[in-house]
């Protein structure tokens, strides 16, 4: 094959095509970066209210516990269900809240005597002050004001539910 006989076109056309390819590559990379930034901003906005919801066991005297629930956001939380179980998986109690209004104060819901006794027994047996393992686990599920469902696990990790 004689390469000298083939017409490749003027050099300026080749430079124009190369410049167009480079410009398209930069435009695509910029679009992907902006899209990722928008997605992260949306996730942050979605998590904003859910990050301000907390649930824990609070001592109320020497042998009594209450479920402490905090909604430090400016909007109510709906359909909240809190599950308290032992570390071995035995379910102790499930508590529902239809609506948890916003409040700067923590709300306390007393636990039934049977749950208090079981928690005290497990605390004495496990001696959590000498170990980092909690003898009980609290999991909360709720719907925020935007309609997203969330789960806060026993370690405090927040996840968006599908």
Z-matrix of the N, CA and C atoms (Angstrom, degrees):
N
C 1 1.440
C 2 1.522 1 108.84
N 3 1.287 2 115.66 1 134.76
C 4 1.445 3 122.60 2 -179.14
C 5 1.542 4 108.94 3 -95.46
N 6 1.317 5 117.02 4 104.62
C 7 1.468 6 121.91 5 -177.75
C 8 1.520 7 111.82 6 -70.37
N 9 1.291 8 117.53 7 -23.73
C 10 1.469 9 120.10 8 -179.93
C 11 1.528 10 111.63 9 -72.22
N 12 1.322 11 116.73 10 -20.85
C 13 1.461 12 119.67 11 -177.35
C 14 1.536 13 112.30 12 -85.51
N 15 1.347 14 117.52 13 -16.74
C 16 1.469 15 120.87 14 -178.41
C 17 1.525 16 109.01 15 -80.30
N 18 1.326 17 116.05 16 136.07
C 19 1.469 18 122.39 17 178.36
C 20 1.538 19 109.12 18 -94.05
N 21 1.335 20 116.87 19 113.73
C 22 1.463 21 121.49 20 179.28
C 23 1.523 22 112.04 21 -93.93
N 24 1.236 23 120.47 22 -4.58
C 25 1.453 24 123.81 23 179.31
C 26 1.518 25 110.76 24 91.36
N 27 1.331 26 115.28 25 172.60
C 28 1.459 27 118.67 26 -178.24
C 29 1.530 28 111.29 27 -69.40
N 30 1.302 29 115.84 28 151.98
C 31 1.464 30 122.92 29 -179.80
C 32 1.521 31 111.45 30 -61.45
N 33 1.304 32 118.11 31 -35.33
C 34 1.476 33 121.34 32 -179.49
C 35 1.531 34 110.83 33 -63.21
N 36 1.306 35 119.12 34 -33.28
C 37 1.466 36 122.20 35 177.42
C 38 1.525 37 110.31 36 -66.17
N 39 1.330 38 115.83 37 -41.41
C 40 1.463 39 120.25 38 178.65
C 41 1.529 40 110.80 39 -63.96
N 42 1.320 41 116.59 40 -42.61
C 43 1.473 42 118.82 41 177.61
C 44 1.531 43 111.40 42 -64.20
N 45 1.308 44 118.21 43 -36.76
C 46 1.462 45 121.81 44 178.76
C 47 1.528 46 110.95 45 -66.17
N 48 1.332 47 117.26 46 -42.16
C 49 1.469 48 121.23 47 178.06
C 50 1.518 49 110.13 48 -64.78
N 51 1.310 50 117.48 49 -44.21
C 52 1.463 51 122.04 50 178.61
C 53 1.531 52 110.83 51 -61.99
N 54 1.316 53 117.54 52 -43.36
C 55 1.466 54 121.10 53 177.98
C 56 1.528 55 110.96 54 -63.61
N 57 1.321 56 118.28 55 -38.18
C 58 1.462 57 121.80 56 178.36
C 59 1.522 58 111.07 57 -65.75
N 60 1.325 59 117.35 58 -40.39
C 61 1.467 60 121.37 59 178.65
C 62 1.525 61 110.23 60 -64.89
N 63 1.322 62 116.90 61 -43.47
C 64 1.469 63 120.83 62 178.82
C 65 1.530 64 110.47 63 -64.48
N 66 1.320 65 117.19 64 -42.78
C 67 1.468 66 120.91 65 179.12
C 68 1.528 67 110.73 66 -63.26
N 69 1.327 68 117.60 67 -41.56
C 70 1.459 69 121.29 68 179.14
C 71 1.529 70 110.60 69 -64.83
N 72 1.325 71 116.96 70 -38.81
C 73 1.467 72 120.89 71 178.19
C 74 1.521 73 110.86 72 -63.46
N 75 1.327 74 117.25 73 -45.50
C 76 1.463 75 120.68 74 178.07
C 77 1.533 76 111.22 75 -63.96
N 78 1.317 77 117.21 76 -40.02
C 79 1.470 78 120.53 77 179.31
C 80 1.527 79 110.23 78 -63.65
N 81 1.314 80 117.79 79 -42.57
C 82 1.459 81 121.58 80 179.20
C 83 1.531 82 110.81 81 -64.56
N 84 1.337 83 116.93 82 -44.99
C 85 1.465 84 120.55 83 179.48
C 86 1.529 85 110.72 84 -62.49
N 87 1.318 86 117.43 85 -40.55
C 88 1.464 87 121.55 86 178.38
C 89 1.524 88 110.41 87 -65.35
N 90 1.314 89 116.89 88 -42.70
C 91 1.461 90 121.05 89 178.06
C 92 1.528 91 110.95 90 -59.87
N 93 1.317 92 118.03 91 -45.28
C 94 1.473 93 121.78 92 179.62
C 95 1.519 94 110.87 93 -63.44
N 96 1.335 95 117.49 94 -42.49
C 97 1.466 96 121.34 95 179.80
C 98 1.524 97 110.18 96 -63.38
N 99 1.333 98 117.48 97 -44.44
C 100 1.470 99 121.54 98 179.41
C 101 1.531 100 111.03 99 -65.31
N 102 1.321 101 116.36 100 -40.01
C 103 1.461 102 120.50 101 179.08
C 104 1.531 103 110.33 102 -62.47
N 105 1.333 104 116.55 103 -44.31
C 106 1.466 105 120.17 104 179.03
C 107 1.519 106 110.91 105 -64.51
N 108 1.311 107 118.19 106 -40.17
C 109 1.461 108 121.91 107 178.11
C 110 1.536 109 110.31 108 -63.72
N 111 1.342 110 116.77 109 -41.31
C 112 1.468 111 120.39 110 177.53
C 113 1.525 112 111.20 111 -63.51
N 114 1.328 113 117.03 112 -41.75
C 115 1.465 114 120.77 113 179.42
C 116 1.523 115 110.82 114 -63.50
N 117 1.327 116 118.07 115 -42.72
C 118 1.467 117 121.19 116 178.47
C 119 1.530 118 111.10 117 -64.79
N 120 1.326 119 117.34 118 -38.97
C 121 1.462 120 121.06 119 178.36
C 122 1.530 121 110.16 120 -65.33
N 123 1.330 122 117.13 121 -41.80
C 124 1.465 123 120.79 122 178.11
C 125 1.527 124 111.16 123 -63.64
N 126 1.340 125 116.79 124 -41.82
C 127 1.463 126 119.92 125 178.56
C 128 1.526 127 110.48 126 -63.67
N 129 1.322 128 116.36 127 -40.47
C 130 1.464 129 119.88 128 178.25
C 131 1.532 130 110.39 129 -63.29
N 132 1.325 131 116.91 130 -42.48
C 133 1.465 132 120.42 131 177.73
C 134 1.522 133 110.71 132 -64.92
N 135 1.340 134 116.90 133 -39.65
C 136 1.459 135 120.65 134 179.29
C 137 1.533 136 111.28 135 -64.14
N 138 1.323 137 116.91 136 -38.11
C 139 1.462 138 121.79 137 -177.31
C 140 1.523 139 113.46 138 -81.00
N 141 1.324 140 117.21 139 -13.20
C 142 1.458 141 120.52 140 -171.51
C 143 1.531 142 112.42 141 -53.96
N 144 1.319 143 118.56 142 -48.96
C 145 1.459 144 120.34 143 -179.78
C 146 1.524 145 110.62 144 -73.26
N 147 1.319 146 117.91 145 -44.09
C 148 1.463 147 121.71 146 -176.14
C 149 1.526 148 111.95 147 -61.67
N 150 1.320 149 117.50 148 -31.46
C 151 1.463 150 121.08 149 178.42
C 152 1.524 151 112.13 150 -64.92
N 153 1.315 152 117.59 151 -19.28
C 154 1.464 153 121.29 152 -175.69
C 155 1.528 154 112.80 153 -98.62
N 156 1.324 155 116.95 154 13.18
C 157 1.459 156 122.05 155 178.58
C 158 1.529 157 108.31 156 -106.22
N 159 1.333 158 116.50 157 128.10
C 160 1.454 159 120.70 158 -179.49
C 161 1.517 160 111.39 159 -135.75
N 162 1.332 161 115.68 160 149.11
C 163 1.460 162 122.56 161 179.51
C 164 1.524 163 107.59 162 -142.38
N 165 1.337 164 117.04 163 133.73
C 166 1.458 165 120.97 164 178.26
C 167 1.523 166 109.51 165 -158.78
N 168 1.335 167 116.11 166 166.02
C 169 1.459 168 121.37 167 173.73
C 170 1.517 169 108.04 168 -89.64
N 171 1.324 170 115.75 169 132.11
C 172 1.464 171 120.93 170 -179.18
C 173 1.526 172 109.07 171 -120.30
N 174 1.339 173 117.61 172 129.94
C 175 1.463 174 119.26 173 176.47
C 176 1.529 175 110.24 174 -67.06
N 177 1.321 176 116.08 175 137.12
C 178 1.464 177 122.66 176 177.10
C 179 1.521 178 106.57 177 -126.91
N 180 1.306 179 116.11 178 76.19
C 181 1.463 180 120.60 179 -174.03
C 182 1.513 181 109.37 180 99.38
N 183 1.329 182 115.47 181 -165.64
C 184 1.462 183 119.72 182 -175.49
C 185 1.523 184 113.71 183 -80.90
N 186 1.326 185 117.97 184 -32.20
C 187 1.454 186 119.80 185 -173.73
C 188 1.522 187 113.13 186 -129.80
N 189 1.307 188 117.10 187 21.44
C 190 1.453 189 120.15 188 -177.39
C 191 1.528 190 109.75 189 -131.88
N 192 1.323 191 114.38 190 140.02
C 193 1.464 192 120.86 191 177.09
C 194 1.518 193 109.38 192 -122.69
N 195 1.320 194 114.89 193 156.15
C 196 1.456 195 120.33 194 172.06
C 197 1.521 196 107.42 195 -132.14
N 198 1.309 197 114.41 196 158.41
C 199 1.453 198 119.79 197 174.01
C 200 1.520 199 107.02 198 -86.95
N 201 1.306 200 117.00 199 116.58
C 202 1.464 201 122.19 200 178.18
C 203 1.521 202 108.30 201 -93.63
N 204 1.322 203 115.48 202 127.77
C 205 1.460 204 121.58 203 -177.81
C 206 1.518 205 108.27 204 -127.86
N 207 1.319 206 116.41 205 130.92
C 208 1.459 207 120.52 206 -178.19
C 209 1.527 208 110.27 207 -128.41
N 210 1.334 209 114.94 208 129.69
C 211 1.467 210 121.55 209 172.25
C 212 1.524 211 105.73 210 -122.05
N 213 1.318 212 116.14 211 89.91
C 214 1.465 213 121.77 212 -177.78
C 215 1.521 214 112.69 213 -86.25
N 216 1.325 215 117.35 214 6.97
C 217 1.462 216 119.88 215 178.27
C 218 1.524 217 109.13 216 -83.46
N 219 1.304 218 116.38 217 179.03
C 220 1.460 219 121.63 218 178.42
C 221 1.516 220 112.78 219 -95.23
N 222 1.339 221 117.48 220 2.60
C 223 1.459 222 122.15 221 -175.41
C 224 1.526 223 110.31 222 -127.73
N 225 1.320 224 117.90 223 153.65
C 226 1.463 225 119.62 224 178.69
C 227 1.529 226 111.87 225 -73.55
N 228 1.329 227 114.17 226 160.50
C 229 1.460 228 123.10 227 174.89
C 230 1.518 229 106.87 228 -115.46
N 231 1.320 230 117.41 229 142.82
C 232 1.457 231 122.34 230 -174.57
C 233 1.523 232 111.54 231 -119.19
N 234 1.328 233 114.74 232 157.91
C 235 1.476 234 122.37 233 172.13
C 236 1.525 235 112.50 234 50.95
N 237 1.313 236 117.56 235 45.08
C 238 1.463 237 120.94 236 -178.96
C 239 1.530 238 109.46 237 -82.86
N 240 1.320 239 115.02 238 133.34
C 241 1.462 240 121.36 239 174.65
C 242 1.517 241 107.61 240 -129.39
N 243 1.326 242 116.08 241 126.20
C 244 1.458 243 121.82 242 -179.96
C 245 1.519 244 108.20 243 -114.19
N 246 1.315 245 115.35 244 126.82
C 247 1.457 246 122.14 245 -179.87
C 248 1.525 247 108.65 246 -111.03
N 249 1.327 248 116.37 247 126.97
C 250 1.465 249 121.54 248 176.23
C 251 1.521 250 106.85 249 -114.35
N 252 1.329 251 115.64 250 122.95
C 253 1.460 252 120.20 251 179.49
C 254 1.515 253 109.42 252 -136.99
N 255 1.303 254 115.71 253 163.30
C 256 1.458 255 121.26 254 175.55
C 257 1.523 256 108.70 255 -78.44
N 258 1.311 257 115.94 256 161.67
C 259 1.464 258 120.15 257 -178.37
C 260 1.528 259 111.50 258 -61.51
N 261 1.337 260 117.08 259 -25.44
C 262 1.461 261 120.17 260 179.38
C 263 1.527 262 112.41 261 -81.58
N 264 1.355 263 117.52 262 1.28
C 265 1.450 264 121.77 263 175.38
C 266 1.521 265 115.12 264 99.24
N 267 1.327 266 118.10 265 -6.58
C 268 1.461 267 120.80 266 179.84
C 269 1.529 268 109.09 267 -70.30
N 270 1.334 269 115.48 268 123.28
C 271 1.466 270 121.42 269 -178.74
C 272 1.528 271 109.28 270 -73.52
N 273 1.336 272 116.47 271 126.00
C 274 1.464 273 121.36 272 177.27
C 275 1.512 274 112.09 273 -93.99
N 276 1.334 275 115.33 274 -46.07
C 277 1.449 276 118.69 275 -168.81
C 278 1.520 277 110.50 276 -163.09
N 279 1.301 278 116.26 277 147.14
C 280 1.455 279 122.68 278 172.24
C 281 1.516 280 108.16 279 -128.37
N 282 1.322 281 116.93 280 129.04
C 283 1.460 282 121.75 281 -177.68
C 284 1.525 283 108.43 282 -124.36
N 285 1.339 284 116.00 283 131.64
C 286 1.461 285 121.42 284 -178.99
C 287 1.523 286 110.77 285 -110.69
N 288 1.322 287 114.81 286 146.47
C 289 1.461 288 123.12 287 172.43
C 290 1.524 289 106.66 288 -129.99
N 291 1.322 290 117.54 289 120.03
C 292 1.465 291 119.50 290 176.90
C 293 1.519 292 110.12 291 -66.67
N 294 1.340 293 115.45 292 -46.98
C 295 1.456 294 121.91 293 178.65
C 296 1.522 295 107.89 294 -137.27
N 297 1.318 296 116.17 295 131.77
C 298 1.460 297 121.70 296 173.72
C 299 1.521 298 106.57 297 -113.74
N 300 1.333 299 117.45 298 102.77
C 301 1.463 300 119.41 299 -175.60
C 302 1.530 301 111.52 300 -71.44
N 303 1.313 302 116.47 301 157.66
C 304 1.462 303 119.02 302 176.32
C 305 1.520 304 109.73 303 -67.93
N 306 1.319 305 115.75 304 143.52
C 307 1.456 306 120.25 305 -179.81
C 308 1.520 307 109.29 306 -162.23
N 309 1.333 308 117.06 307 139.41
C 310 1.467 309 118.63 308 175.13
C 311 1.527 310 111.65 309 -73.47
N 312 1.344 311 116.18 310 -15.64
C 313 1.464 312 121.01 311 -178.60
C 314 1.524 313 110.72 312 -98.19
N 315 1.318 314 116.07 313 146.46
C 316 1.453 315 122.04 314 175.75
C 317 1.523 316 108.62 315 -76.98
N 318 1.323 317 115.95 316 134.52
C 319 1.460 318 120.50 317 176.31
C 320 1.523 319 108.91 318 -94.13
N 321 1.337 320 116.61 319 140.45
C 322 1.459 321 121.61 320 -179.95
C 323 1.519 322 109.69 321 -117.77
N 324 1.328 323 115.85 322 130.33
C 325 1.459 324 121.46 323 176.22
C 326 1.528 325 106.81 324 -117.04
N 327 1.351 326 117.15 325 114.23
C 328 1.471 327 119.56 326 -178.51
C 329 1.531 328 111.53 327 -59.16
N 330 1.326 329 115.38 328 143.56
C 331 1.463 330 120.49 329 176.50
C 332 1.523 331 109.18 330 -87.70
N 333 1.320 332 117.61 331 150.51
C 334 1.465 333 119.74 332 174.83
C 335 1.527 334 110.96 333 -61.70
N 336 1.314 335 116.22 334 155.02
C 337 1.470 336 121.34 335 -177.79
C 338 1.525 337 111.71 336 -57.22
N 339 1.337 338 117.32 337 -38.73
C 340 1.465 339 119.85 338 -178.92
C 341 1.530 340 110.93 339 -62.57
N 342 1.334 341 117.55 340 -41.26
C 343 1.466 342 120.89 341 178.87
C 344 1.527 343 110.60 342 -67.59
N 345 1.333 344 117.35 343 -40.81
C 346 1.469 345 120.63 344 176.84
C 347 1.518 346 111.12 345 -58.51
N 348 1.323 347 116.96 346 -46.17
C 349 1.464 348 120.76 347 -178.29
C 350 1.523 349 111.15 348 -63.18
N 351 1.330 350 116.56 349 -41.89
C 352 1.465 351 120.17 350 -179.49
C 353 1.538 352 110.48 351 -65.85
N 354 1.321 353 116.72 352 -41.99
C 355 1.472 354 120.07 353 179.00
C 356 1.523 355 110.32 354 -63.80
N 357 1.320 356 117.54 355 -44.10
C 358 1.473 357 120.83 356 178.14
C 359 1.520 358 111.02 357 -61.41
N 360 1.310 359 116.91 358 -43.46
C 361 1.464 360 120.70 359 179.47
C 362 1.527 361 110.45 360 -60.65
N 363 1.309 362 116.77 361 -45.74
C 364 1.465 363 120.91 362 -179.15
C 365 1.527 364 110.65 363 -66.60
N 366 1.336 365 117.50 364 -39.16
C 367 1.461 366 120.52 365 178.61
C 368 1.523 367 110.83 366 -62.80
N 369 1.303 368 117.78 367 -42.41
C 370 1.466 369 121.22 368 179.38
C 371 1.522 370 110.75 369 -66.23
N 372 1.322 371 116.54 370 -42.90
C 373 1.464 372 120.41 371 -178.19
C 374 1.523 373 112.78 372 -69.29
N 375 1.322 374 117.30 373 -37.21
C 376 1.464 375 120.07 374 -173.40
C 377 1.516 376 113.21 375 -90.50
N 378 1.320 377 118.57 376 -19.50
C 379 1.461 378 123.98 377 -178.19
C 380 1.535 379 110.80 378 48.10
N 381 1.346 380 117.71 379 67.98
C 382 1.466 381 121.16 380 -174.05
C 383 1.525 382 113.51 381 -66.00
N 384 1.330 383 118.60 382 -12.75
C 385 1.461 384 120.34 383 -179.78
C 386 1.520 385 110.88 384 -73.98
N 387 1.325 386 117.16 385 -17.79
C 388 1.464 387 120.98 386 178.49
C 389 1.523 388 111.83 387 -102.73
N 390 1.324 389 116.49 388 1.26
C 391 1.463 390 119.64 389 -179.85
C 392 1.516 391 109.45 390 -141.69
N 393 1.296 392 116.12 391 160.10
C 394 1.462 393 121.14 392 179.65
C 395 1.525 394 112.24 393 -92.20
N 396 1.309 395 117.54 394 2.84
C 397 1.452 396 121.51 395 -177.09
C 398 1.524 397 109.24 396 -90.72
N 399 1.331 398 116.59 397 124.58
C 400 1.461 399 120.78 398 176.13
C 401 1.522 400 108.56 399 -77.53
N 402 1.336 401 117.13 400 134.90
C 403 1.462 402 119.17 401 179.82
C 404 1.530 403 112.90 402 -78.25
N 405 1.317 404 117.66 403 -7.00
C 406 1.465 405 121.32 404 178.38
C 407 1.523 406 108.98 405 -134.14
N 408 1.325 407 115.08 406 161.42
C 409 1.461 408 120.78 407 -178.27
C 410 1.529 409 108.42 408 -132.28
N 411 1.310 410 115.99 409 136.23
C 412 1.461 411 122.00 410 178.20
C 413 1.521 412 107.82 411 -119.93
N 414 1.323 413 116.11 412 126.82
C 415 1.467 414 122.04 413 178.40
C 416 1.525 415 107.56 414 -126.44
N 417 1.320 416 116.63 415 131.57
C 418 1.465 417 121.05 416 179.93
C 419 1.521 418 109.51 417 -120.29
N 420 1.330 419 115.27 418 138.42
C 421 1.468 420 122.23 419 173.53
C 422 1.519 421 106.67 420 -124.59
N 423 1.335 422 116.44 421 139.67
C 424 1.460 423 119.48 422 -178.09
C 425 1.517 424 110.59 423 -159.62
N 426 1.352 425 114.48 424 166.34
C 427 1.463 426 121.86 425 177.03
C 428 1.520 427 107.54 426 -115.34
N 429 1.320 428 117.16 427 128.58
C 430 1.461 429 120.27 428 -179.94
C 431 1.525 430 110.45 429 -82.91
N 432 1.315 431 116.83 430 178.02
C 433 1.466 432 122.12 431 -176.07
C 434 1.531 433 112.02 432 -66.40
N 435 1.325 434 118.16 433 -21.41
C 436 1.471 435 121.18 434 179.10
C 437 1.524 436 111.96 435 -86.81
N 438 1.339 437 116.58 436 -4.72
C 439 1.458 438 120.48 437 177.89
C 440 1.514 439 114.95 438 95.73
N 441 1.320 440 118.53 439 4.42
C 442 1.464 441 122.06 440 178.82
C 443 1.523 442 109.57 441 -84.92
N 444 1.337 443 115.87 442 140.20
C 445 1.461 444 121.43 443 176.89
C 446 1.525 445 109.33 444 -96.21
N 447 1.327 446 115.26 445 136.97
C 448 1.464 447 122.28 446 -175.96
C 449 1.523 448 110.21 447 -129.01
N 450 1.321 449 114.59 448 157.80
C 451 1.462 450 122.11 449 174.59
C 452 1.525 451 107.61 450 -135.05
N 453 1.326 452 115.03 451 126.89
C 454 1.462 453 120.39 452 172.32
C 455 1.519 454 106.12 453 -108.62
N 456 1.338 455 116.06 454 117.55
C 457 1.463 456 119.35 455 -174.91
C 458 1.528 457 111.40 456 -83.22
N 459 1.325 458 115.39 457 -178.87
C 460 1.457 459 121.40 458 -175.09
C 461 1.527 460 113.01 459 -64.39
N 462 1.319 461 117.38 460 -20.04
C 463 1.466 462 120.97 461 178.06
C 464 1.520 463 112.12 462 -94.29
N 465 1.327 464 117.08 463 2.32
C 466 1.458 465 121.40 464 178.25
C 467 1.515 466 114.17 465 90.34
N 468 1.328 467 117.22 466 -0.10
C 469 1.466 468 121.00 467 -179.44
C 470 1.521 469 109.63 468 -71.90
N 471 1.302 470 116.44 469 133.64
C 472 1.451 471 122.71 470 -179.32
C 473 1.510 472 109.64 471 -102.93
N 474 1.360 473 116.51 472 131.83
C 475 1.457 474 119.24 473 177.81
C 476 1.520 475 110.23 474 -136.30
N 477 1.303 476 114.93 475 143.56
C 478 1.453 477 123.16 476 176.62
C 479 1.520 478 108.37 477 -80.30
N 480 1.344 479 116.44 478 128.02
C 481 1.458 480 120.32 479 179.73
C 482 1.524 481 109.34 480 -92.83
N 483 1.316 482 116.64 481 143.69
C 484 1.475 483 121.47 482 -178.78
C 485 1.508 484 111.02 483 -74.18
